[in-house]
Amino acid sequence: MVSFTPTRRQILGASSALSLGIVAIAGVAVAASHRSVVLEVDGVSTPVSGFERTVGDVLAAQDVSISAHDLVAPAADQPVADGQTIVVRTASQYKVTVDGEPVQAWSTGDSIDAVLDEVAGGGAVVMAADRSTQREALPVVTASGTLPVVADGSSHEVEAGPGDDVTGLLAKAGVTVGPIDRVAFSQQDGRTALTVTRVTRGERTDTQAVPFPTEERDDDTLAQGTQQVLQEGRDGQVSTTYYEETVGGRTTVSVKVGESSTDPVSRILVNGTKEPQPASSSASSGSSSAGSAVGGDVWAALANCESGGNPATNTGNGFYGMYQFTLGTWQAMGGTGLPSEASAATQTAMAQRLQASAGWGQWPACAASLGLR
């Protein structure tokens, strides 16, 4: 049997060979764990390389924080493969209404159209349009197409592209809006529309009439059965002022802010109560007196004294015709129309009727000057 004793050199050589083998194996393992990927965050791509094992490790190494609403693909707990692209879309919060209820919604959509599509979930969703010029607005659509602009009961189809904003779309539709009008995007049945709702604010005055009352009084200086209008009536009114806001033609705010009123003016009627004088004594007295004073023609003399004998006299102060009737007395005697429009014979007959029922006192000045008592 031949024994072999390794020398120191042989031992060191073997150790060196073993060490080289171990290093080679380790190098292969390290190379296999190194990965190069592309990290895309909200459209910005960055090449990343390292030894991270999962998507979450890559995001952490690049100081990319994500929330529960953000989109990460592949998911954060998935392993990383060399040459892979990791996509992150950061979600933003939006105030919307879904089926008429206000909702705080999160979306990763890169346009209003995409946000509404993501939030809708089968319901009717509305989001107020941003007309501010102080910050960059979210694009209306991602891809070009047509979009309806609804205003004042009409719908206008306009071409919409990724570069269009609210102002441009309204201009294409020929729609102008005021500073308090409401402009919103809505989506239902998978289609986005731009809607303008008119808003008005201001005061409105409501005026209601207050009917005038009628008052009747007795007057013993007027012949019984006659009636005169002493004062014409005039309606009063109550005016109430409201501050109102209307949205789309519907009143949403109505607050009373003031009230004023004017009182009605009563209509006053005077009813004659004077008893008629005996016709015989009056006639005889009048005839004898008138015969010496006016040559026997009592009525012609009286008409001449009252109006110059002109049947068409209208002085404009409420007295008409040959005998200066008031309209109320004329009507009480059975006359129609104005006394100045009647014939001389009719006016004389009416004067005789009045004298028979009320005496010569109906013409106080002329009767006195003619001696008629």
C-alpha positions, 0 to 999 in steps of 0.5 A: 500500500502506497501512502500519499501525504499531500503537501502544503502547496497541494492543500492550498491549491485544492482550497483555491480551486474549491474557492473558485468553484464557490465564487462561480456558483454565487456569481451565477445566483446573483446574476439571476436575481438582478432584474431590469424593469420599466416603471410607468407612473401616470404616463412617465416611464423610468428604467429601474434595475435592482434585486427587488423580488416583488412589484411592491419592493420596486415601488418602495425602492423608488419611493412611489407611494400608492393608496387603496384607490390607485391602479397598480399592474401587476399587483403589488404582491406579484413577483417581478420578471426581468424586462417587465413594465410596471404601471401605476395610475394615481387616483384622484377624488371627484365630487359627483352625483350618482342618481341624484345623490352626492358622492365623493368618487375616486378615479384613475381616468385621464379624461372627464369621459373616462372618469364618468365611465368609471364612476357610473356603474350603471347609474346616472352620474353628473360632474360639474364642469371646471371653467376655471382658468387658474389651473389645468383642466382635465381633458374632456375626452381621451379619443376624438368623437362627437359630444352633445351640448344641451342648452335651453331645450336644444341639443347640439352635436359637436366634434370633441377631441383630447385638446378640447375644453369646456369653453371650446365645446360651448363655442362650437355649439354656439352656446353662451353662459353667464357667470352663475349658470351651471355647466356639468358633464353627465353620463347615462347609458354609456355616453357623455354630454355637456349640459348647461342649466340656466340660473337666475337670481333677483327680486320679483314683485307680486301685486294684488288689488284691494277692491274699494268699498261703496258707501251710501249717504242720505242728502235732504237737499236732493229730491227723493229718488235721485242719486249722485256720485259724490266720490269715485272709488279707487282700488288699493293694492298690496305689493310684496317683494321676494328674492328668488333663485331659479335653476333650470326654470324651477324656483329653488329659493323664494324669500320675502324681503319687503311689502308696501300697500296703498289703501282703497278709496271708497265710492260715495253715493248720495241718495236724495231724501227731500220730499216733493212740493205740492205741484199746484202751489208751485205751478201757480206761484211759478206761473204768476211770478214768471209771467211778470218777470219773464214774459210768461215763458218760464222754462225758456227764461230758466234755460237762458239763465242757466246755459244761455239756452244752449241744449249742447252746453257742457261746461266740463265741471259736471253740469250738462245741457240747457238746465245744467243737470248733473249726470246723477240727477239726469239718470234719476229722472229717467234720462240716458246718455249725457243731458247735453246729447238730448233734444231741447224738448227732452231736456225741458220735459226732464226739467219739468219732471224734476221741478214737480218732484223737488221744486225750483230749489234745484236751480237756486240762483236762477230761480231766485233771479227769476222770482221763482219760489 
